[in-house]
């Protein structure tokens, strides 16, 4: 895992876009600039990571795309 994390960090530093798929929210918050969630095959909108909380991500994970998204949008 450490090697994969180093590779992600290197790509980010070089300006590349990196797609990280993880259930580890700590990891997501460490590397993400935007967060989207897939629930039952449905991809949510991507929201700025600084506007997201564990609760909002939990809502997205539970399928409440509109509610979590509206809360993230109002954070701006």
Backbone torsions as a table, in degrees:
resi	resn	phi	psi	omega
1	UNK	NA	-37.9	-179.1
2	UNK	-62.1	-38.7	179.3
3	UNK	-66.7	-41.7	178.2
4	UNK	-62.3	-40.9	179.5
5	UNK	-64.3	-40.8	177.4
6	UNK	-62.3	-40.4	179.5
7	UNK	-65.6	-41.0	176.6
8	UNK	-61.1	-47.9	180.0
9	UNK	-58.9	-41.8	178.7
10	UNK	-62.7	-43.6	-179.9
11	UNK	-63.9	-43.1	179.2
12	UNK	-62.3	-43.0	179.8
13	UNK	-64.2	-28.7	179.7
14	UNK	-83.8	-2.4	177.5
15	UNK	93.9	5.7	179.5
16	UNK	-76.9	152.2	170.3
17	UNK	-83.4	139.5	-178.3
18	UNK	-130.6	129.2	175.4
19	UNK	-97.5	118.8	179.6
20	UNK	-112.4	124.9	176.4
21	UNK	-112.4	117.2	-174.6
22	UNK	-156.3	150.9	171.3
23	UNK	-95.5	-5.5	-178.1
24	UNK	-85.9	99.8	-176.1
25	UNK	-64.7	-31.7	176.8
26	UNK	-60.7	-44.2	178.5
27	UNK	-62.8	-43.4	179.8
28	UNK	-59.9	-48.2	-179.3
29	UNK	-64.7	-27.8	179.0
30	UNK	-71.3	-36.6	-171.7
31	UNK	-111.2	-18.7	-170.7
32	UNK	-81.8	142.4	167.1
33	UNK	-103.9	-24.6	174.6
34	UNK	-136.8	149.1	-179.3
35	UNK	-129.5	131.8	172.1
36	UNK	-132.8	156.8	-176.3
37	UNK	-129.8	140.4	173.1
38	UNK	-102.7	125.9	177.2
39	UNK	-134.3	121.8	179.6
40	UNK	51.3	42.3	177.3
41	UNK	79.4	3.2	-178.5
42	UNK	-108.3	125.9	179.6
43	UNK	-92.1	127.1	176.1
44	UNK	-73.8	170.0	169.4
45	UNK	-64.8	159.9	174.8
46	UNK	-91.7	136.1	-178.8
47	UNK	-123.9	149.0	177.7
48	UNK	-56.6	132.5	-176.8
49	UNK	-58.9	-35.9	-178.0
50	UNK	-67.0	-17.7	178.6
51	UNK	-91.9	-7.1	-175.3
52	UNK	-96.5	149.9	174.0
53	UNK	-126.2	169.8	175.8
54	UNK	-60.0	-37.3	179.9
55	UNK	-64.1	-45.5	-180.0
56	UNK	-64.6	-39.7	177.2
57	UNK	-65.2	-40.2	177.4
58	UNK	-59.8	-40.1	176.8
59	UNK	-62.4	-43.7	178.0
60	UNK	-63.4	-41.4	179.4
61	UNK	-63.5	-30.3	179.3
62	UNK	-85.3	-0.9	177.2
63	UNK	97.6	2.3	-179.2
64	UNK	-86.6	60.3	-174.5
65	UNK	-59.4	-44.3	-176.1
66	UNK	-67.7	-42.8	-177.6
67	UNK	-66.6	-48.6	-179.4
68	UNK	-64.9	-39.9	-180.0
69	UNK	-64.8	-41.2	179.1
70	UNK	-63.7	-40.2	178.5
71	UNK	-65.4	-40.2	178.7
72	UNK	-67.6	-38.7	179.5
73	UNK	-63.7	-39.3	-179.0
74	UNK	-72.8	-13.2	179.0
75	UNK	-71.8	-18.5	-179.8
76	UNK	-75.5	NA	NA
